């Protein structure tokens, strides 16, 4: 059995949770703080929010599975690092939510594939 030095499940879950949270809250933050907002965030706000919420659900389900599998510390780390990733992506990049529209579903897909072929 090949053992990887990188835990790809944890990495994909952190990115999925962080980008999903960024998508879910960016419009509200952008309006209240007068930040720039992309066309999708402006014209289709529900699409971005639902996409973000779906990614959050996938990451949280992975955390629950990981806790059930006997790795509660890494499941907790996913949530903590995901929050940090979201704060970085949203707070420092501001317009990073536009790229998260592409990156969040991609990370969720990679997480699902990694989860299925564990």
N, C-alpha and C positions, 0 to 999 in steps of 0.2 A: 504494500500500500504506500502510495506517495503522500508525503505530508508536506503541505504548503507552509511557508513561513508567513504568508499573508492570509489573513482571514477575509476572503472576498465577500462572504455573506455579511459580515459586520460592516465592511467598507460600503457595499451597495446599500445596506439598510440605512446607514448614516446619511449617505447622499440622498436617498429617496425621501427620508424623513425631513431633512433640511430643505431640500428644494421644494418639496410639497408644502411645507409650512410657509416658506417664502412666497409661493404662489397664492396660498390661501389668505395671507394677510397683507400682501403688497398693496393692493388697491386702496384699502382703508388707510394704511400708513402714507401712501403717496398723496391722497387727497388731504389728509389732515396736516401733513408737513410740507405740502406744495412741492413734492418731488416730481420729476418727469415720469410719464406713464406711456407705455407703448400702445400701439393700436389695438392689440388684442385685449389688453387690460381695460382700455377705454371703451371699446365697442362691444366686446363680449365678456363682461366681467364674470358672469356665471360660469362660463367655460373654464376660465382660469381657476376660479375658486373650487369648482367641482373636481377638476383635474388635480389640484393640490390636495384636496381632501381625500381623494382616492389613493394618492401616493402615501399620504399619512396612514391611511387604514392598512395598506399593504405592509408598511414598515412596522406598525404596531402589532399586526398579526404575526410577523416574523419574530418580534420581540417576545410575544406570548409563547410562541412555539419554542423559542430558544430557552425561555424560563422553564417550560415543561420538560425540555430535553436535558435540563440539569446545568444550564449556564446562566444563572440569574445575573451575575455581575456583568457579563458582556451584554445582556439584554438591557440593563440599566445604562451601560456605557453608550449604547446606540441612541437612547433618548437624550442623554446629556450632550454627546458630541453632535447629534442632529440639531439640537437647539443652538449650539454654538455655530454650526455650519450655516444655519438659517440666519442667525444674527450677523455673521460675516457677510453672507451673500446679499442680504437685504440692506443692512446698515451701511456697509462700506462701498458696495458696488452700486447700490440704488437701482440702476436700470438692469441689474442682474436678473430680475424677475422675468424679463423677456427671454433670456436664454434658458431660464429654468422651465419654460414652456416646452422646450425640446428635451432638456437634460433630465427632468424629473421622470417622465414616462420611460425614457431610455434606461435610467437607473432602476426603475421599478421592474422593467422587463428583465434586466440582467439579474436582479435579485430573485425574481420568480424562477428564472432558469437555473440559477445557482441552488435555490431551495429545492427544486424538483430533482436535480441531479447531485444531491449532497453526497 
